């Protein structure tokens, strides 16, 4: 990952939050936001995780929304 991409990720705020209802309610929102911007940051609340990991949920969300997973860090994932 290059320095410019890292800077953009750092400056991007989380605009989607995944809660206890899981990823299904946010799939369309992620796809819509990716049409308007290069990067979208998603925060996974602890209630969404259950017995799974942020990485696993992020990969599932990327697949469902037709997005590319750039990185996960903590409870946050970045998509493009």
Backbone as a ProteinNet text record, in pm:
[ID]
protein_1_A
[PRIMARY]
XXXXXXXXXXXXXXXXXXXXXXXXXXXXXXXXXXXXXXXXXXXXXXXXXXXXXXXXXXXXXXXXXXXXXXXXXXXXXXXX
[TERTIARY]
85.1	0	90.3	60.4	145.6	106.7	193.7	173.3	48.8	20.1	-97.9	-225.9	-233.5	-351.5	-364.2	-254.9	-257.9	-309.9	-266.1	-310.7	-461.5	-509.1	-651.9	-734.6	-686.3	-756.9	-762.8	-652	-646	-742.1	-755.9	-841.1	-989.2	-1021.5	-1159.9	-1228.9	-1348.4	-1428	-1518.3	-1551.3	-1645.4	-1784.3	-1843.1	-1975.5	-2083	-2043.1	-2138	-2102.9	-2206.7	-2187.3	-2269.1	-2204.7	-2271.1	-2298	-2424.7	-2464.7	-2519.2	-2605.9	-2654.8	-2737.8	-2786.4	-2864	-2773.3	-2642.4	-2548.1	-2523.9	-2467.6	-2427.6	-2538.9	-2642.7	-2748.6	-2807.5	-2835.6	-2894.6	-2800.4	-2670.5	-2577	-2514.9	-2547.5	-2487.3	-2515.8	-2642.4	-2678.6	-2618.9	-2613.7	-2556.3	-2407.8	-2334.6	-2193	-2176.1	-2253.5	-2245.3	-2276.1	-2379.1	-2415.6	-2303.8	-2246.6	-2140.5	-2016.2	-1988.1	-1870.5	-1885.4	-2008.1	-2028.8	-1990.3	-1998.3	-1972.5	-1832.9	-1764.9	-1632.5	-1541.1	-1412.4	-1311.6	-1302.2	-1307.4	-1293.1	-1412	-1455.4	-1561	-1511.4	-1522	-1478.7	-1603.3	-1598.6	-1711.6	-1665.7	-1743.9	-1716.6	-1807	-1747.2	-1822.4	-1835.8	-1957.9	-1982	-1969	-1936	-1916.9	-2040.8	-2159.1	-2282.8	-2295.3	-2221.8	-2227.5	-2135.6	-2034.5	-1931.4	-1972.8	-2037.9	-2074.9	-1952.1	-1954	-1842.3	-1748	-1771	-1688.6	-1592.3	-1505.5	-1406.8	-1445.5	-1384.1	-1404.1	-1362.9	-1250.1	-1199.9	-1300.1	-1358.4	-1454.5	-1579.2	-1631.3	-1748.9	-1717.5	-1599.4	-1560.2	-1549.7	-1493.3	-1483.2	-1621	-1709.8	-1846.9	-1919.1	-1901.6	-1963.6	-1907.1	-1776.7	-1714.8	-1773.1	-1785.5	-1840.2	-1985.1	-2065.3	-2207.5	-2227.8	-2139.1	-2155.8	-2076.6	-1998.3	-1916	-1803.4	-1749.5	-1643.7	-1512.1	-1405.1	-1273.9	-1240.5	-1199.2	-1156.3	-1011.1	-985.3	-851.1	-774.3	-835.2	-770.3	-870.9	-835.9	-910.6	-810.9	-861.2	-778.8	-873.4	-851	-941.9	-1080.9	-1178.6	-1318.6	-1360.9	-1263.6	-1292.5	-1235.3	-1310.5	-1265.2	-1278.3	-1189.8	-1193.1	-1215.1	-1309.3	-1346.7	-1324.2	-1302.1	-1298.5	-1369.2
-116.7	0	123.9	217	335.6	442.3	540.4	644.5	727.9	754.6	834.5	762.4	633.9	556	551.7	533.3	534.2	668	777.6	910.2	925	881.3	891	807.2	687.4	602.2	669.8	725.4	792.4	910.9	983.6	1103	1071.5	949	909.9	873.2	927.8	893.6	775.1	697.3	586.4	643.5	604	654.7	547.8	424.1	313.6	239.9	202.4	123.5	-4	-115.1	-244.7	-283.2	-307.1	-339.4	-480.2	-498.8	-633.1	-696.9	-617.8	-674.5	-730.1	-713.5	-772.9	-687.9	-752.3	-677.7	-657.2	-740.4	-730.4	-590.3	-518.9	-384.9	-280.7	-308.2	-205.5	-237.5	-352	-390.8	-285.9	-248.9	-151	-14.3	24.3	153.9	159.6	52.3	48.5	60.8	-14.6	-7.5	133.4	197.7	334.5	433	422.8	516.7	498.6	376.5	352.5	409.9	436.7	502.7	650	708.2	851.6	882.7	786.3	812	692.8	719.6	615.2	515.8	565.6	481.8	499.3	390.1	395.2	317.1	381.4	317.4	270.8	146	84.2	43	80.9	45.4	-71.8	-179	-295.1	-285.9	-263.7	-254.8	-393.4	-397.4	-527.5	-615.2	-553.3	-631.2	-704.3	-660.8	-725.8	-846.5	-849.9	-951.8	-1089.3	-1096.7	-1227.8	-1315.3	-1431.9	-1525.6	-1514.8	-1418.3	-1404.3	-1286.6	-1270.2	-1162.2	-1048	-932.9	-818.2	-854.3	-923.4	-960.8	-1046.5	-1144.4	-1234.3	-1158	-1072.4	-993.1	-896.6	-836.5	-741.5	-811.2	-930.7	-1005.8	-1043.2	-1080.6	-1114.9	-992.3	-877.5	-754.1	-713	-723.6	-689.1	-774.5	-903	-994.1	-959.3	-932.2	-901.4	-770	-672.6	-540.4	-524.8	-625.5	-614.6	-514	-507.4	-411	-484.2	-407.4	-461.2	-420	-516	-487.8	-441.9	-318	-262	-304	-285.4	-325.8	-331.2	-406.4	-401.8	-366.5	-288.6	-251.2	-235.9	-315.9	-312.3	-355.8	-271.1	-300.4	-220.6	-175.3	-91.5	-155	-142.4	-193.2	-81.8	-84.2	14.3	-59.2	-7	-68.9	30.3	-26.8	57.4	-15.2
0	0	0	-87.6	-97	5.8	22.8	123.9	96.8	-29.8	-65.3	-23.2	-49.4	-10.6	141.1	211.7	358.3	411.9	350.6	392.8	370.7	254.6	225.2	322.1	353.7	449	585.1	628	758	764.8	655.6	653.1	632.3	595.6	570	701.4	721.4	839.5	807.6	909.9	892.2	865	753.6	716.8	726.3	752.3	767.9	896.1	969.6	1090.7	1080.5	1111.4	1109.2	1253.6	1283.7	1420.5	1433	1530.6	1563	1452.6	1356.9	1246.1	1136.1	1150.5	1056.1	932.3	829.7	710.4	609	612.4	511.8	496.5	605.6	590.4	528	521	472.2	336.5	278.4	150.1	42.7	26.2	-76.8	-48	78.4	115.8	80.3	105.1	69.5	-81.8	-156.7	-303.1	-352.6	-295.9	-335.1	-303.3	-183.5	-145.2	-231.1	-272.2	-355.3	-495.6	-537.4	-666.6	-658.9	-539.2	-520.8	-470.2	-412.6	-355.1	-374.7	-366.3	-391.5	-276.4	-153.3	-34.7	58.1	118.5	220.3	340.8	456.6	580.9	656.7	702.3	772.4	911.3	1011	1150.8	1187.7	1239.1	1285.2	1436	1483.7	1626.6	1688.7	1814.7	1880.9	1873.4	1871.9	1864.3	1730.9	1628.7	1497.3	1490.5	1573	1559.2	1608.2	1721.8	1774.7	1789.1	1726.3	1735.8	1615.6	1528.4	1409	1422.6	1326.8	1331.7	1238.7	1261.3	1173.3	1030.9	1016.9	884.3	808.6	876.7	812.1	768.6	855.7	818.8	706.2	708.7	604.6	469.2	467.4	342.4	289.8	379.4	340.6	284.5	349.3	302.9	166.9	148.9	20.4	-91.9	-66.5	-166.4	-199.8	-97.5	-118.4	-191.7	-169.6	-230.2	-359.6	-397.2	-516.7	-499.3	-378.4	-345.1	-321.6	-319.3	-284.7	-142.7	-62.6	74.4	69.7	114.6	111.9	235.9	354	478.2	591.2	694.7	820.6	929.4	1024.4	1139.6	1257.3	1359.1	1474.5	1432.4	1458	1419.8	1298.4	1218.8	1102	976.2	866.8	736.9	633.7	534.9	426.9	295.4	217.2	89.5	-23.5	-144	-264	-375.9
[MASK]
++++++++++++++++++++++++++++++++++++++++++++++++++++++++++++++++++++++++++++++++

